[in-house]
Structures are given as structure tokens and as C-alpha cells.
Amino acid sequence: MPNKTDASIHNICIAAIRRHTIPEAIPEFQFTSFYPTPAHFADEFSNKLNITLHNEELCICATIVDAQNWSVLTTQRMITCIDGKQQEGNMWEAKWSDQGKLKDFRKPINQGKITFKDGSEMPFIYENGKASMVMIYGVKTLMQVLR
């Protein structure tokens, strides 16, 4: 694992999200949030989504459509629930295998796919439009930091 702390990984990812996200668009985001103050996620969502954060793990961003469809990116894992089926994977040496259709605006939500070190794949949810930059840059930056 890298010699960076979860707090420094979190700060790096939040800075990347802020650099690539148009601040005026943030209030328009219907399903997507990022967490400059990680306690906000813990207080608001971790119990509702049945997520327990490990050790020093911090939430970076999330796309939460409803209780059955969501994705949460932390400093250590991607945790996804699609149609009520929850999955998770360690982001250490993960690869982005499919970004989905970034310009498909016919629906508000799209799916990307991550391939983990063991070769297994997992989809994750992200919101279309300007909000997609939150999850995309959160995931891309985390993968770069963890290599």
C-alpha cells in the first residue's frame, strides 16, 4: 500500500474533484455528492446504506439514487449497490475498465466498471452530465494515488 494516510489521499482526491467540477453546477447535482468534510457522509448516509468504514477510511464521493442503487468511493474501497445487490472491492491496484457512455443523456444515471487486482470486475453508478466529473475524477485520482 502507499505510504500516504487516508486523510492525505482524501485531500488529494477532493482537490482533483474541485479542480474538474464547475462550482455553479453543484446545486444541480441530483444524486451526486462529494465530502470535503468526511463526517458529513458518516452522519447522513453510512447507517442508511449499511456501510461500515474501516480503520482510517474516509468517504470521498457518492452517487446515491435510492436505497437500492448507489455507489460510494472511499479512500480504500468502491462500494456499490445495484438493484439491491451490494458489492465492494479494494481500490489498491484497481483499473478503470469501462467508463460507460459519458455522453448518453437519455437517462440520468450511467454505469462504469472497475477491474480489481484479482481480475474481478464491478460496476459502479455515476450521474450523467456535469455531476459525472465528481465520481470520474474521484476514481481516477484515487487509482493514481494508490499505484
C-alpha positions as CSV (number, residue, x, y, z in Angstrom):
1,M,0.0,0.0,0.0
2,P,1.1,3.6,-0.5
3,N,2.8,5.4,2.4
4,K,0.1,8.1,2.3
5,T,-2.5,8.3,5.0
6,D,-6.2,8.1,4.3
7,A,-6.5,11.8,5.2
8,S,-3.9,12.8,2.6
9,I,-5.5,10.5,0.0
10,H,-8.8,12.1,0.8
11,N,-7.4,15.6,0.4
12,I,-5.8,14.8,-2.9
13,C,-9.0,13.3,-4.4
14,I,-11.2,16.2,-3.1
15,A,-8.8,18.7,-4.7
16,A,-9.0,16.9,-8.0
17,I,-12.8,16.8,-7.9
18,R,-12.9,20.6,-7.1
19,R,-10.5,21.3,-10.0
20,H,-12.6,19.5,-12.5
21,T,-16.1,20.3,-11.3
22,I,-17.9,23.6,-12.1
23,P,-18.8,25.1,-8.7
24,E,-22.0,26.7,-10.1
25,A,-23.3,23.3,-11.2
26,I,-23.0,21.6,-7.8
27,P,-26.5,22.6,-6.7
28,E,-27.9,21.0,-9.8
29,F,-26.5,17.6,-8.9
30,Q,-29.5,15.3,-8.2
31,F,-27.7,12.2,-6.9
32,T,-24.0,13.0,-6.5
33,S,-22.1,14.4,-3.6
34,F,-18.5,14.7,-2.5
35,Y,-17.4,15.1,1.0
36,P,-14.7,17.7,1.9
37,T,-15.7,17.0,5.5
38,P,-16.0,13.2,5.7
39,A,-18.1,13.3,8.9
40,H,-21.0,14.6,6.8
41,F,-21.1,11.2,4.9
42,A,-20.9,9.2,8.1
43,D,-23.6,11.2,9.8
44,E,-26.0,11.2,6.9
45,F,-25.6,8.0,4.9
46,S,-23.4,5.2,6.4
47,N,-26.2,3.8,8.6
48,K,-28.9,4.2,5.8
49,L,-26.7,2.4,3.3
50,N,-25.3,-0.3,5.7
51,I,-21.7,0.8,5.2
52,T,-19.1,0.5,7.9
53,L,-15.9,2.4,7.2
54,H,-12.6,0.6,8.2
55,N,-9.8,2.0,10.3
56,E,-9.0,5.4,9.0
57,E,-11.0,5.0,5.8
58,L,-12.8,8.2,4.6
59,C,-15.6,8.7,2.1
60,I,-14.6,10.7,-0.9
61,C,-17.8,10.9,-3.0
62,A,-21.0,9.1,-3.7
63,T,-23.8,8.7,-6.2
64,I,-27.0,7.7,-4.3
65,V,-30.1,7.2,-6.4
66,D,-32.1,5.4,-3.7
67,A,-31.5,2.7,-1.1
68,Q,-31.2,0.0,-3.8
69,N,-28.9,1.8,-6.2
70,W,-25.8,3.7,-5.2
71,S,-22.0,3.8,-5.3
72,V,-19.7,5.1,-2.6
73,L,-16.0,5.7,-3.2
74,T,-13.8,5.7,-0.1
75,T,-10.0,6.1,0.3
76,Q,-9.8,2.3,0.3
77,R,-12.8,0.8,-1.5
78,M,-15.5,1.2,-4.0
79,I,-18.8,0.0,-2.5
80,T,-21.8,-0.4,-4.9
81,C,-25.4,-1.5,-4.6
82,I,-27.3,-2.1,-7.9
83,D,-30.8,-3.4,-7.7
84,G,-30.3,-4.2,-4.0
85,K,-27.2,-6.3,-4.6
86,Q,-24.2,-4.9,-2.7
87,Q,-20.6,-5.4,-3.8
88,E,-17.3,-3.9,-2.8
89,G,-13.7,-4.1,-3.9
90,N,-10.3,-2.8,-2.7
91,M,-9.1,0.0,-4.9
92,W,-5.4,-0.9,-4.4
93,E,-4.1,-1.6,-7.9
94,A,-7.6,-1.4,-9.4
95,K,-8.1,-0.3,-13.1
96,W,-10.9,1.5,-14.8
97,S,-12.0,-0.9,-17.4
98,D,-15.1,0.8,-18.8
99,Q,-16.2,4.4,-18.4
100,G,-19.7,3.8,-19.7
101,K,-21.4,6.2,-22.1
102,L,-20.3,9.6,-20.8
103,K,-22.5,11.5,-23.3
104,D,-25.6,9.4,-23.0
105,F,-28.0,11.9,-21.6
106,R,-31.2,9.9,-22.2
107,K,-31.0,8.7,-18.6
108,P,-29.7,10.5,-15.5
109,I,-27.5,7.6,-14.4
110,N,-24.8,5.6,-16.1
111,Q,-22.5,2.7,-15.1
112,G,-18.8,2.5,-15.3
113,K,-16.7,-0.6,-14.5
114,I,-13.7,-1.3,-12.4
115,T,-11.4,-4.3,-12.7
116,F,-9.7,-5.3,-9.4
117,K,-6.2,-6.7,-8.8
118,D,-7.7,-10.3,-8.7
119,G,-9.3,-9.8,-12.2
120,S,-12.8,-9.5,-10.9
121,E,-15.0,-6.7,-12.3
122,M,-17.6,-4.5,-10.6
123,P,-19.9,-1.9,-12.0
124,F,-20.4,1.5,-10.3
125,I,-23.0,4.2,-10.7
126,Y,-22.4,7.8,-11.6
127,E,-24.7,10.6,-12.5
128,N,-24.7,12.0,-16.1
129,G,-23.7,15.5,-17.1
130,K,-21.5,17.8,-15.1
131,A,-22.0,15.7,-11.9
132,S,-20.2,12.8,-13.6
133,M,-16.9,14.6,-13.0
134,V,-17.2,14.0,-9.3
135,M,-17.1,10.2,-9.5
136,I,-14.9,10.1,-12.5
137,Y,-12.2,12.3,-11.0
138,G,-12.6,10.7,-7.6
139,V,-12.0,7.2,-9.1
140,K,-9.2,8.3,-11.5
141,T,-7.3,10.3,-8.8
142,L,-7.6,7.5,-6.2
143,M,-6.3,5.0,-8.7
144,Q,-3.3,7.2,-9.4
145,V,-2.5,7.8,-5.8
146,L,-2.8,4.2,-4.8
147,R,-0.3,3.0,-7.5
